[in-house]
């Protein structure tokens, strides 16, 4: 009876270890999602606003066709031209007339402490490496439990397929880690 209890305890501990690893993977994946959706830094936002204003200005949305040209033409109000330009695109209209004021208004409430593209990429790469390491540990633990029990153990639906297909020796010596590292960054996005 003591042997059976020891075996049951060992299996319970092994399952608890796998659950702990899976919780870690869930936490890391959630951190990656938060990082992906965290707002951009002010410099990136400002560049996007500058580019947008430049695009609108280059498109020349305000064409004053009602002004007189040639001899004998009489003055007519450009009001219709302004109204047409405003109806087509209010942002283009303001970008043409008052680009600095439009920029100031658009940036007034923007966050100042967001992530730069390089910081976001570095953070994602770090989290992807940690997720990959945890997934390899999870797969090794699952395989060890399967070998001990002689039954198949359920896998997570979003696990990296390269890890599932890797031979035991590649998982243990880290070869699978290098082989699946290139698939890891996109794998998390595709799974969600």
C-alpha positions as a Markdown table, in Angstrom:
| # | Residue | x | y | z |
|---|---|---|---|---|
| 1 | Unk | 0.0 | 0.0 | 0.0 |
| 2 | Unk | 2.9 | 2.4 | 0.8 |
| 3 | Unk | 4.3 | 1.9 | -2.8 |
| 4 | Unk | 1.0 | 2.8 | -4.3 |
| 5 | Unk | 0.8 | 5.9 | -2.2 |
| 6 | Unk | 4.3 | 6.9 | -3.2 |
| 7 | Unk | 3.5 | 6.4 | -6.9 |
| 8 | Unk | 0.3 | 8.4 | -6.6 |
| 9 | Unk | 2.2 | 11.2 | -4.7 |
| 10 | Unk | 4.9 | 11.2 | -7.4 |
| 11 | Unk | 2.3 | 11.4 | -10.2 |
| 12 | Unk | 0.5 | 14.2 | -8.4 |
| 13 | Unk | 3.7 | 16.1 | -8.0 |
| 14 | Unk | 4.6 | 15.6 | -11.7 |
| 15 | Unk | 1.2 | 16.9 | -12.7 |
| 16 | Unk | 1.5 | 19.8 | -10.4 |
| 17 | Unk | 4.9 | 20.6 | -11.9 |
| 18 | Unk | 3.4 | 20.6 | -15.4 |
| 19 | Unk | 0.5 | 22.8 | -14.2 |
| 20 | Unk | 3.0 | 25.2 | -12.8 |
| 21 | Unk | 4.9 | 25.3 | -16.1 |
| 22 | Unk | 1.6 | 25.8 | -18.0 |
| 23 | Unk | 0.7 | 28.7 | -15.6 |
| 24 | Unk | 4.1 | 30.2 | -16.4 |
| 25 | Unk | 3.5 | 29.9 | -20.1 |
| 26 | Unk | 0.0 | 31.5 | -19.7 |
| 27 | Unk | 1.6 | 34.4 | -17.7 |
| 28 | Unk | 4.3 | 34.9 | -20.3 |
| 29 | Unk | 1.9 | 34.8 | -23.2 |
| 30 | Unk | -0.3 | 37.4 | -21.4 |
| 31 | Unk | 2.7 | 39.6 | -20.9 |
| 32 | Unk | 3.6 | 39.3 | -24.6 |
| 33 | Unk | 0.0 | 40.4 | -25.5 |
| 34 | Unk | 0.2 | 43.4 | -23.2 |
| 35 | Unk | 3.5 | 44.4 | -24.6 |
| 36 | Unk | 2.1 | 44.0 | -28.2 |
| 37 | Unk | -0.8 | 46.3 | -27.4 |
| 38 | Unk | 1.0 | 48.8 | -25.2 |
| 39 | Unk | 0.9 | 52.3 | -26.8 |
| 40 | Unk | 3.8 | 53.7 | -28.8 |
| 41 | Unk | 6.3 | 56.2 | -27.5 |
| 42 | Unk | 5.7 | 59.9 | -28.1 |
| 43 | Unk | 8.4 | 60.2 | -30.8 |
| 44 | Unk | 6.7 | 57.4 | -32.9 |
| 45 | Unk | 3.3 | 59.0 | -32.5 |
| 46 | Unk | 4.6 | 62.4 | -33.4 |
| 47 | Unk | 6.3 | 61.0 | -36.6 |
| 48 | Unk | 3.0 | 59.4 | -37.6 |
| 49 | Unk | 1.1 | 62.7 | -37.1 |
| 50 | Unk | 3.8 | 64.5 | -39.1 |
| 51 | Unk | 3.6 | 62.0 | -41.9 |
| 52 | Unk | -0.2 | 62.2 | -42.0 |
| 53 | Unk | -0.1 | 66.0 | -42.1 |
| 54 | Unk | 2.5 | 65.9 | -44.9 |
| 55 | Unk | 0.3 | 63.4 | -46.9 |
| 56 | Unk | -2.7 | 65.7 | -46.6 |
| 57 | Unk | -0.8 | 68.8 | -47.4 |
| 58 | Unk | 0.7 | 67.2 | -50.5 |
| 59 | Unk | -2.7 | 66.1 | -51.8 |
| 60 | Unk | -3.7 | 69.8 | -52.0 |
| 61 | Unk | -7.3 | 69.3 | -50.7 |
| 62 | Unk | -8.0 | 73.0 | -50.8 |
| 63 | Unk | -8.5 | 74.2 | -54.4 |
| 64 | Unk | -9.8 | 77.7 | -54.7 |
| 65 | Unk | -11.5 | 77.6 | -58.1 |
| 66 | Unk | -14.0 | 80.4 | -57.4 |
| 67 | Unk | -11.4 | 83.2 | -57.3 |
| 68 | Unk | -11.3 | 85.4 | -60.4 |
| 69 | Unk | -8.9 | 84.6 | -63.2 |
| 70 | Unk | -8.4 | 86.5 | -66.5 |
| 71 | Unk | -9.8 | 89.8 | -67.6 |
| 72 | Unk | -13.3 | 90.8 | -66.6 |
| 73 | Unk | -13.8 | 88.1 | -64.1 |
| 74 | Unk | -15.6 | 89.1 | -61.0 |
| 75 | Unk | -14.8 | 88.2 | -57.5 |
| 76 | Unk | -16.8 | 85.4 | -56.0 |
| 77 | Unk | -16.6 | 84.0 | -52.5 |
| 78 | Unk | -14.3 | 81.0 | -52.0 |
| 79 | Unk | -16.8 | 79.7 | -49.3 |
| 80 | Unk | -18.0 | 76.9 | -51.6 |
| 81 | Unk | -14.4 | 75.7 | -52.1 |
| 82 | Unk | -13.8 | 75.7 | -48.4 |
| 83 | Unk | -17.0 | 73.8 | -47.7 |
| 84 | Unk | -16.3 | 71.2 | -50.3 |
| 85 | Unk | -12.7 | 70.7 | -49.0 |
| 86 | Unk | -14.0 | 70.4 | -45.4 |
| 87 | Unk | -16.7 | 67.9 | -46.5 |
| 88 | Unk | -14.1 | 65.7 | -48.4 |
| 89 | Unk | -11.7 | 65.5 | -45.4 |
| 90 | Unk | -11.8 | 67.7 | -42.3 |
| 91 | Unk | -8.3 | 66.6 | -41.4 |
| 92 | Unk | -6.9 | 67.4 | -44.8 |
| 93 | Unk | -8.6 | 70.8 | -44.6 |
| 94 | Unk | -7.0 | 71.7 | -41.3 |
| 95 | Unk | -3.7 | 70.1 | -42.3 |
| 96 | Unk | -3.6 | 72.5 | -45.2 |
| 97 | Unk | -4.6 | 75.7 | -43.4 |
| 98 | Unk | -3.1 | 75.2 | -39.9 |
| 99 | Unk | -0.8 | 72.2 | -39.8 |
| 100 | Unk | 1.0 | 73.2 | -36.6 |
| 101 | Unk | -2.2 | 73.8 | -34.7 |
| 102 | Unk | -3.6 | 70.4 | -36.0 |
| 103 | Unk | -0.4 | 68.7 | -34.8 |
| 104 | Unk | -0.6 | 70.4 | -31.5 |
| 105 | Unk | -4.3 | 69.3 | -31.0 |
| 106 | Unk | -3.6 | 65.7 | -32.1 |
| 107 | Unk | -0.6 | 65.3 | -29.8 |
| 108 | Unk | -2.1 | 67.2 | -26.8 |
| 109 | Unk | -3.4 | 64.1 | -25.0 |
| 110 | Unk | -1.0 | 61.5 | -26.3 |
| 111 | Unk | 0.9 | 59.4 | -23.7 |
| 112 | Unk | 4.6 | 60.3 | -23.2 |
| 113 | Unk | 5.8 | 57.0 | -21.8 |
| 114 | Unk | 5.0 | 54.4 | -24.5 |
| 115 | Unk | 7.3 | 51.9 | -26.1 |
| 116 | Unk | 9.6 | 52.6 | -29.0 |
| 117 | Unk | 9.5 | 50.0 | -31.8 |
| 118 | Unk | 13.0 | 48.8 | -30.8 |
| 119 | Unk | 12.0 | 48.4 | -27.1 |
| 120 | Unk | 8.8 | 46.5 | -28.2 |
| 121 | Unk | 10.8 | 44.2 | -30.5 |
| 122 | Unk | 13.4 | 43.5 | -27.8 |
| 123 | Unk | 10.7 | 42.8 | -25.2 |
| 124 | Unk | 8.8 | 40.5 | -27.5 |
| 125 | Unk | 12.0 | 38.6 | -28.4 |
| 126 | Unk | 12.8 | 38.1 | -24.7 |
| 127 | Unk | 9.3 | 36.9 | -23.9 |
| 128 | Unk | 9.4 | 34.6 | -26.9 |
| 129 | Unk | 12.6 | 33.0 | -25.7 |
| 130 | Unk | 11.1 | 32.5 | -22.2 |
| 131 | Unk | 7.9 | 31.0 | -23.6 |
| 132 | Unk | 10.0 | 28.7 | -25.8 |
| 133 | Unk | 12.1 | 27.6 | -22.8 |
| 134 | Unk | 9.0 | 26.9 | -20.7 |
| 135 | Unk | 7.3 | 25.0 | -23.6 |
| 136 | Unk | 10.3 | 22.8 | -23.9 |
| 137 | Unk | 10.3 | 22.1 | -20.2 |
| 138 | Unk | 6.6 | 21.4 | -20.3 |
| 139 | Unk | 7.1 | 18.9 | -23.2 |
| 140 | Unk | 10.0 | 17.1 | -21.4 |
| 141 | Unk | 7.8 | 16.8 | -18.3 |
| 142 | Unk | 4.9 | 15.5 | -20.3 |
| 143 | Unk | 7.0 | 12.9 | -22.0 |
| 144 | Unk | 8.6 | 11.8 | -18.7 |
| 145 | Unk | 5.1 | 11.4 | -17.2 |
| 146 | Unk | 3.9 | 9.5 | -20.2 |
| 147 | Unk | 6.9 | 7.2 | -20.0 |
| 148 | Unk | 6.3 | 6.6 | -16.3 |
| 149 | Unk | 2.6 | 6.0 | -16.6 |
| 150 | Unk | 2.5 | 4.4 | -20.0 |
| 151 | Unk | -0.4 | 6.7 | -21.1 |
| 152 | Unk | -0.7 | 9.8 | -23.3 |
| 153 | Unk | -0.8 | 13.1 | -21.5 |
| 154 | Unk | -2.9 | 16.0 | -22.9 |
| 155 | Unk | -1.0 | 18.9 | -24.5 |
| 156 | Unk | -2.1 | 22.5 | -24.7 |
| 157 | Unk | -3.7 | 23.5 | -28.0 |
| 158 | Unk | -1.4 | 26.4 | -28.6 |
| 159 | Unk | 1.9 | 24.6 | -28.0 |
| 160 | Unk | 4.6 | 25.2 | -30.7 |
| 161 | Unk | 4.3 | 22.2 | -33.1 |
| 162 | Unk | 8.1 | 22.2 | -33.6 |
| 163 | Unk | 8.5 | 21.3 | -29.9 |
| 164 | Unk | 5.8 | 18.5 | -30.1 |
| 165 | Unk | 7.6 | 17.0 | -33.1 |
| 166 | Unk | 11.1 | 17.2 | -31.8 |
| 167 | Unk | 12.8 | 14.0 | -30.8 |
| 168 | Unk | 13.6 | 13.6 | -27.1 |
| 169 | Unk | 17.4 | 14.1 | -27.5 |
| 170 | Unk | 16.8 | 17.5 | -29.3 |
| 171 | Unk | 14.6 | 18.7 | -26.5 |
| 172 | Unk | 17.0 | 17.7 | -23.8 |
| 173 | Unk | 20.2 | 19.1 | -25.4 |
| 174 | Unk | 18.5 | 22.3 | -26.7 |
| 175 | Unk | 18.7 | 21.6 | -30.4 |
| 176 | Unk | 14.9 | 21.9 | -30.7 |
| 177 | Unk | 15.2 | 25.3 | -29.0 |
| 178 | Unk | 17.4 | 26.6 | -31.7 |
| 179 | Unk | 15.4 | 25.0 | -34.5 |
| 180 | Unk | 12.0 | 26.3 | -33.3 |
| 181 | Unk | 13.2 | 29.8 | -32.2 |
| 182 | Unk | 12.6 | 31.3 | -35.6 |
| 183 | Unk | 9.0 | 30.1 | -35.5 |
| 184 | Unk | 8.4 | 31.2 | -31.9 |
| 185 | Unk | 7.6 | 35.0 | -32.4 |
| 186 | Unk | 4.8 | 34.4 | -34.9 |
| 187 | Unk | 3.6 | 31.3 | -33.2 |
| 188 | Unk | 2.1 | 33.1 | -30.3 |
| 189 | Unk | 0.3 | 35.6 | -32.5 |
| 190 | Unk | -1.1 | 32.8 | -34.8 |
| 191 | Unk | -2.4 | 30.8 | -31.8 |
| 192 | Unk | -4.5 | 33.7 | -30.6 |
